[in-house]
């Protein structure tokens, strides 16, 4: 067997979202118990006609995944949202806690935002809204409220005040 044949026996072509990535089987074995490491053992997703493995996944994220196999460092691409990156890592069988410290803040920003929104939503749901009658009493137009002659300004005043609270 020539050196060129040996090399081609150890190389793998991965077509991810139409973008072809070429690497060595040894590279894929570096992170065990993941989807890519299992490719070296089985023929799942293999197209013998094209001599490549095909995955209909995000090719930009996969570039970071493959780079992680090559370098041992997982970086977060800033051109995708956090949930998409998490979904791709899950598909490839990688732990999101492996994201490098230099990318961690950017990567987890979406989680922090989701948590903050959840808290604000709970606060909004927990807060009882005053009735029209209570607002009329509080803002001094109770007589007009009972007469049914509340002006536009009287109706809007409580809402405007709540913006400043």
One Martini backbone bead per residue (centre of mass of N, CA, C, O) as a GRO file, in nm:
protein
  165
    1UNK     BB    1   0.095   0.037   0.024
    2UNK     BB    2   0.074   0.352  -0.021
    3UNK     BB    3   0.088   0.657   0.118
    4UNK     BB    4  -0.164   0.771  -0.028
    5UNK     BB    5  -0.360   0.540   0.052
    6UNK     BB    6  -0.329   0.566   0.356
    7UNK     BB    7  -0.426   0.854   0.374
    8UNK     BB    8  -0.712   0.801   0.246
    9UNK     BB    9  -0.798   0.593   0.473
   10UNK     BB   10  -0.778   0.838   0.708
   11UNK     BB   11  -0.972   1.004   0.558
   12UNK     BB   12  -1.242   1.255   0.589
   13UNK     BB   13  -1.560   1.345   0.453
   14UNK     BB   14  -1.757   1.635   0.539
   15UNK     BB   15  -2.098   1.719   0.478
   16UNK     BB   16  -2.208   2.045   0.584
   17UNK     BB   17  -2.444   2.211   0.434
   18UNK     BB   18  -2.244   2.188   0.159
   19UNK     BB   19  -1.982   2.172   0.325
   20UNK     BB   20  -1.656   2.071   0.295
   21UNK     BB   21  -1.479   1.849   0.517
   22UNK     BB   22  -1.137   1.771   0.599
   23UNK     BB   23  -1.009   1.479   0.772
   24UNK     BB   24  -0.914   1.276   1.034
   25UNK     BB   25  -0.987   1.007   1.222
   26UNK     BB   26  -0.803   1.086   1.460
   27UNK     BB   27  -0.947   1.353   1.517
   28UNK     BB   28  -1.232   1.223   1.584
   29UNK     BB   29  -1.111   1.048   1.836
   30UNK     BB   30  -1.042   1.272   2.057
   31UNK     BB   31  -1.369   1.272   2.117
   32UNK     BB   32  -1.538   1.073   2.287
   33UNK     BB   33  -1.875   0.996   2.258
   34UNK     BB   34  -1.935   1.107   1.969
   35UNK     BB   35  -2.048   1.143   1.661
   36UNK     BB   36  -1.765   1.158   1.523
   37UNK     BB   37  -1.630   0.913   1.660
   38UNK     BB   38  -1.845   0.706   1.544
   39UNK     BB   39  -1.765   0.726   1.239
   40UNK     BB   40  -1.506   0.540   1.265
   41UNK     BB   41  -1.702   0.269   1.311
   42UNK     BB   42  -1.918   0.362   1.099
   43UNK     BB   43  -2.170   0.419   0.816
   44UNK     BB   44  -2.308   0.660   0.894
   45UNK     BB   45  -2.388   0.899   0.654
   46UNK     BB   46  -2.281   0.738   0.408
   47UNK     BB   47  -2.149   0.812   0.072
   48UNK     BB   48  -2.010   0.611  -0.169
   49UNK     BB   49  -2.019   0.789  -0.423
   50UNK     BB   50  -1.886   1.054  -0.273
   51UNK     BB   51  -1.712   0.985  -0.026
   52UNK     BB   52  -1.919   1.077   0.220
   53UNK     BB   53  -2.048   1.266   0.478
   54UNK     BB   54  -2.387   1.361   0.564
   55UNK     BB   55  -2.507   1.686   0.694
   56UNK     BB   56  -2.796   1.883   0.783
   57UNK     BB   57  -2.614   2.143   0.884
   58UNK     BB   58  -2.433   2.392   1.026
   59UNK     BB   59  -2.135   2.491   0.887
   60UNK     BB   60  -2.026   2.714   1.078
   61UNK     BB   61  -2.039   2.551   1.340
   62UNK     BB   62  -1.873   2.307   1.241
   63UNK     BB   63  -1.606   2.452   1.222
   64UNK     BB   64  -1.583   2.471   1.534
   65UNK     BB   65  -1.603   2.173   1.596
   66UNK     BB   66  -1.356   2.079   1.431
   67UNK     BB   67  -1.157   2.268   1.576
   68UNK     BB   68  -1.187   2.126   1.848
   69UNK     BB   69  -1.060   1.860   1.755
   70UNK     BB   70  -0.784   1.991   1.672
   71UNK     BB   71  -0.730   2.191   1.952
   72UNK     BB   72  -0.933   2.181   2.218
   73UNK     BB   73  -1.104   2.445   2.124
   74UNK     BB   74  -1.411   2.615   2.203
   75UNK     BB   75  -1.576   2.832   1.990
   76UNK     BB   76  -1.787   3.114   1.945
   77UNK     BB   77  -1.996   3.213   1.704
   78UNK     BB   78  -2.123   3.544   1.642
   79UNK     BB   79  -2.330   3.460   1.385
   80UNK     BB   80  -2.493   3.315   1.617
   81UNK     BB   81  -2.712   3.190   1.822
   82UNK     BB   82  -2.718   3.030   2.116
   83UNK     BB   83  -2.940   2.808   2.064
   84UNK     BB   84  -2.809   2.699   1.805
   85UNK     BB   85  -2.540   2.616   1.927
   86UNK     BB   86  -2.657   2.420   2.133
   87UNK     BB   87  -2.796   2.233   1.927
   88UNK     BB   88  -2.535   2.153   1.779
   89UNK     BB   89  -2.381   2.037   2.017
   90UNK     BB   90  -2.589   1.820   2.078
   91UNK     BB   91  -2.573   1.672   1.808
   92UNK     BB   92  -2.246   1.624   1.842
   93UNK     BB   93  -2.196   1.561   2.161
   94UNK     BB   94  -2.143   1.832   2.317
   95UNK     BB   95  -2.021   2.039   2.571
   96UNK     BB   96  -2.091   2.367   2.657
   97UNK     BB   97  -1.862   2.386   2.888
   98UNK     BB   98  -1.618   2.401   2.659
   99UNK     BB   99  -1.621   2.683   2.632
  100UNK     BB  100  -1.431   2.936   2.611
  101UNK     BB  101  -1.365   3.207   2.808
  102UNK     BB  102  -1.360   3.422   2.568
  103UNK     BB  103  -1.682   3.320   2.493
  104UNK     BB  104  -1.877   3.291   2.736
  105UNK     BB  105  -2.033   3.560   2.760
  106UNK     BB  106  -2.155   3.561   2.478
  107UNK     BB  107  -2.289   3.279   2.492
  108UNK     BB  108  -2.462   3.338   2.777
  109UNK     BB  109  -2.642   3.586   2.719
  110UNK     BB  110  -2.910   3.442   2.642
  111UNK     BB  111  -2.961   3.319   2.919
  112UNK     BB  112  -2.978   3.579   3.082
  113UNK     BB  113  -3.212   3.698   2.921
  114UNK     BB  114  -3.418   3.474   2.977
  115UNK     BB  115  -3.417   3.505   3.285
  116UNK     BB  116  -3.505   3.801   3.295
  117UNK     BB  117  -3.771   3.767   3.140
  118UNK     BB  118  -3.897   3.568   3.339
  119UNK     BB  119  -3.901   3.759   3.580
  120UNK     BB  120  -4.068   3.986   3.449
  121UNK     BB  121  -4.313   3.813   3.390
  122UNK     BB  122  -4.376   3.740   3.681
  123UNK     BB  123  -4.412   4.027   3.783
  124UNK     BB  124  -4.646   4.098   3.594
  125UNK     BB  125  -4.834   3.864   3.698
  126UNK     BB  126  -4.821   3.938   4.014
  127UNK     BB  127  -4.939   4.205   3.943
  128UNK     BB  128  -5.191   4.396   4.035
  129UNK     BB  129  -5.447   4.548   3.881
  130UNK     BB  130  -5.614   4.819   3.888
  131UNK     BB  131  -5.898   4.955   3.887
  132UNK     BB  132  -6.072   5.209   3.763
  133UNK     BB  133  -6.177   5.306   4.037
  134UNK     BB  134  -5.902   5.320   4.179
  135UNK     BB  135  -5.778   5.523   3.981
  136UNK     BB  136  -5.983   5.750   4.021
  137UNK     BB  137  -5.921   5.790   4.319
  138UNK     BB  138  -5.610   5.835   4.300
  139UNK     BB  139  -5.647   6.073   4.051
  140UNK     BB  140  -5.925   6.251   4.105
  141UNK     BB  141  -6.189   6.115   3.906
  142UNK     BB  142  -6.445   5.986   4.048
  143UNK     BB  143  -6.688   6.152   3.955
  144UNK     BB  144  -6.647   6.106   3.650
  145UNK     BB  145  -6.667   5.802   3.661
  146UNK     BB  146  -6.968   5.788   3.769
  147UNK     BB  147  -7.073   5.968   3.518
  148UNK     BB  148  -6.906   5.891   3.245
  149UNK     BB  149  -6.667   6.152   3.205
  150UNK     BB  150  -6.400   6.048   3.105
  151UNK     BB  151  -6.116   6.153   2.995
  152UNK     BB  152  -5.846   6.097   2.818
  153UNK     BB  153  -5.644   6.198   3.031
  154UNK     BB  154  -5.757   6.039   3.272
  155UNK     BB  155  -5.703   5.760   3.140
  156UNK     BB  156  -5.381   5.807   3.078
  157UNK     BB  157  -5.234   5.900   3.337
  158UNK     BB  158  -5.169   5.623   3.477
  159UNK     BB  159  -4.992   5.517   3.242
  160UNK     BB  160  -4.782   5.741   3.246
  161UNK     BB  161  -4.695   5.708   3.540
  162UNK     BB  162  -4.599   5.407   3.511
  163UNK     BB  163  -4.350   5.477   3.335
  164UNK     BB  164  -4.203   5.641   3.586
  165UNK     BB  165  -4.192   5.395   3.807
   0.00000   0.00000   0.00000
